[in-house]
Amino acid sequence: MKIDVCTSPALYSFYKKEGDIVIVVDIFRATTTICAAFTNGAGSIIPVANIEEAKRYKSKGYLVGAERNTQKCDFADFGNSPFEYKASIVDGKDIVFTTTNGTHAIESAQGCKELYIGAFSNMHNLVEKCAKKTERIVVICSGWNNRINLEDTLFAGAFVEEMKLRTMVEADSDALLIALNLWISAKENPLQFVKVSEHYRRLQLHGFEDEAEYCLTQNTTTVVPYYDIKNKLLRV
Amino acid sequence: MKIDVCTSPALYSFYKKEGDIVIVVDIFRATTTICAAFTNGAGSIIPVANIEEAKRYKSKGYLVGAERNTQKCDFADFGNSPFEYKASIVDGKDIVFTTTNGTHAIESAQGCKELYIGAFSNMHNLVEKCAKKTERIVVICSGWNNRINLEDTLFAGAFVEEMKLRTMVEADSDALLIALNLWISAKENPLQFVKVSEHYRRLQLHGFEDEAEYCLTQNTTTVVPYYDIKNKLLRV
């Protein structure tokens, strides 16, 4: 099986191939939060790239999650914390969602054959699903404003390692090798490893350290959200 | 001192800041070859981004180095091998140079305050020069068709490690941390480490393994080529 790793949404056009299956990852925190919302019963999540579109949905009565630069937008019901999307609020609901980086990465992958949401929290079931595929799989790291980041690259490395335990992986991409090498250095204590990262320090500044720990914990959920291309929304 | 690492020319707009000093690196092989040509007495190197421009210079009598996809272009005097630019041919000459990735990276950095050419071959003197600067330094990895690569990222990590031995470095960029981590994994035997890389395999296919070894060897030259912004050419 061929796997590749694209370390920034801005690079995807250089990695893209017809028929790719794409895994979008934004560990801190969009894709972890999407998994948490579905775990708590959300019916669908409509990713939108800009605030104006999110506001239009809000005025129509939708629940809206909106974050920019680590903080919840004033008009929204939720920010980008996986802890906010509680079953008592989201169960059975369609939620509109826009974040600094994660929803941008989903947009950049439009045109792929299938798109799944990846996080440490759903690693096991994501890998189980991907190991059955025959298509090339590309992990797109959301990064931070198109800059590459530590935590998404770590996820890519962890994903590749797990895939290699289940199937033959052609590890012929330099970006994949870099991600795998990074994960091998970090895996004994990923939380400690990312404490020097740009985003961890941003989370810390806002008192979100507990979330960082949750976002790096593997297999806390079984959901594997996918993008329903026709209806432009995420489902499980 | 602030240092950042930009792992692909296509990402530079997201890393760029006013007043940056830029180090352009294309280990396999453009920046190693540029250093070799100056070591052997070249007067200047005129980097051009496309083949047509290189052909126009050739018709005016210039010596031309031109490579695409690892191979020398038919019309050119040299390809992209550091071994071709011998003193008997290049001493005192102005050379026009276009390669798949390296000259593209130089173009992408236009607008920076100063631009230097980095390679393992000139590491010591490059670091000596950079350690005296007060501006932010950004290493731009040329990559391969805007995809990130192992050898340029390794150089970035090695450069950061050397800089840290000489001055206080603010290591607050995730890309820098990834590059440094990669170099620490590889530095005992960089040649062995890159043997799995995409570009090493391309070089191997064309019988250029000796060049790969040379390109990864530190401190074989003292030149630190810089880009003369006014005249759009490289000098020492």
Interface residues (C-beta under 8 A of the other chain):
Chain A: T7 S8 A10 L11 F14 Y15 W144 N145 N146 R147 I148 N149 L150 T153 A171 D172 S173 D174 A175 L177 I178 N181 L182 I184 S185 V196 S197 E198 H199 R201
Chain B: T7 S8 A10 L11 F14 Y15 W144 N145 N146 R147 I148 N149 L150 T153 A171 D172 S173 D174 A175 L177 I178 N181 L182 I184 S185 V196 S197 E198 H199 R201
